Amino acid sequence: MRKFWDWLQIISQGRYQENNLVGGRELFKRELLKGIEKARQDWYYAADYFNCVTDPDLIDYAIYNLDASEQKYNYLLKKAREFGLTNKSIPTF
């Protein structure tokens, strides 16, 4: 997963060239889809945790975690669309 975040940083900074990505564009797409799926699962678990938490001291954490996981998921979706992936290949909530 570390390579994925390195690749995403290269693309986000506008330094993308085919030879910058070990294994090329298709490998990056597969890794991006894996990252989106993981972010979707994290968001789902954060929502579940938020719905179950009862301790007042943990409510703020649950809200922060839910918001952060949603933002990460949306960020990766945005990058996937910028990279040319379609809705059919992207997992949804």
C-alpha positions as CSV (number, residue, x, y, z in Angstrom):
1,M,0.0,0.0,0.0
2,R,3.0,2.3,0.5
3,K,3.8,2.3,-3.2
4,F,0.2,3.4,-3.9
5,W,0.5,6.5,-1.7
6,D,3.9,7.3,-3.3
7,W,2.3,7.1,-6.7
8,L,-0.7,9.2,-5.7
9,Q,1.8,11.9,-4.5
10,I,3.5,11.9,-7.8
11,I,0.3,12.3,-9.7
12,S,-1.1,14.9,-7.3
13,Q,2.0,17.0,-7.8
14,G,1.7,16.8,-11.5
15,R,4.9,14.9,-12.0
16,Y,3.2,11.9,-13.6
17,Q,4.9,10.2,-16.5
18,E,4.4,6.6,-17.5
19,N,8.0,5.6,-16.4
20,N,7.5,7.1,-12.9
21,L,5.2,4.3,-12.0
22,V,6.7,0.9,-11.6
23,G,4.5,-1.4,-13.6
24,G,2.7,1.4,-15.4
25,R,-0.7,2.9,-15.5
26,E,-2.7,-0.4,-15.2
27,L,-1.0,-1.4,-12.0
28,F,-1.6,2.0,-10.5
29,K,-5.3,1.8,-11.5
30,R,-5.6,-1.6,-9.7
31,E,-3.9,-0.2,-6.6
32,L,-6.1,2.9,-6.7
33,L,-9.2,0.7,-6.8
34,K,-7.8,-1.3,-3.8
35,G,-7.3,2.0,-1.9
36,I,-10.8,3.1,-2.7
37,E,-12.2,-0.2,-1.5
38,K,-10.2,0.1,1.8
39,A,-11.3,3.7,2.2
40,R,-14.9,2.7,1.6
41,Q,-14.7,-0.1,4.2
42,D,-13.0,2.3,6.7
43,W,-15.9,4.8,6.2
44,Y,-18.4,2.1,6.7
45,Y,-16.8,1.0,9.9
46,A,-16.5,4.6,11.1
47,A,-20.2,5.1,10.5
48,D,-21.0,1.9,12.3
49,Y,-18.8,2.9,15.2
50,F,-20.5,6.4,15.3
51,N,-23.9,4.7,15.4
52,C,-22.9,2.4,18.3
53,V,-20.8,4.7,20.6
54,T,-22.6,5.8,23.8
55,D,-19.7,7.2,25.9
56,P,-19.8,11.0,25.7
57,D,-16.0,11.1,25.7
58,L,-15.9,9.0,22.5
59,I,-18.5,10.9,20.5
60,D,-16.1,13.6,19.4
61,Y,-13.7,10.9,18.3
62,A,-16.4,9.1,16.4
63,I,-17.5,12.2,14.6
64,Y,-13.9,13.1,13.7
65,N,-13.2,9.5,12.5
66,L,-16.4,9.4,10.4
67,D,-15.6,12.8,8.8
68,A,-12.0,11.9,8.1
69,S,-12.8,8.6,6.5
70,E,-15.5,10.1,4.3
71,Q,-13.1,12.8,3.1
72,K,-10.4,10.2,2.3
73,Y,-12.9,8.2,0.3
74,N,-14.1,11.2,-1.6
75,Y,-10.6,12.3,-2.3
76,L,-9.7,8.9,-3.8
77,L,-12.9,8.9,-5.9
78,K,-11.9,12.3,-7.2
79,K,-8.4,11.1,-8.1
80,A,-9.9,8.0,-9.8
81,R,-12.1,10.1,-12.0
82,E,-9.1,12.4,-12.8
83,F,-7.2,9.3,-13.8
84,G,-10.0,8.1,-16.1
85,L,-11.6,5.4,-14.1
86,T,-15.4,5.0,-14.6
87,N,-18.1,4.5,-12.0
88,K,-18.5,0.9,-13.1
89,S,-15.0,0.0,-11.8
90,I,-15.3,2.1,-8.6
91,P,-16.8,0.5,-5.5
92,T,-19.7,2.5,-4.0
93,F,-20.9,2.8,-0.4
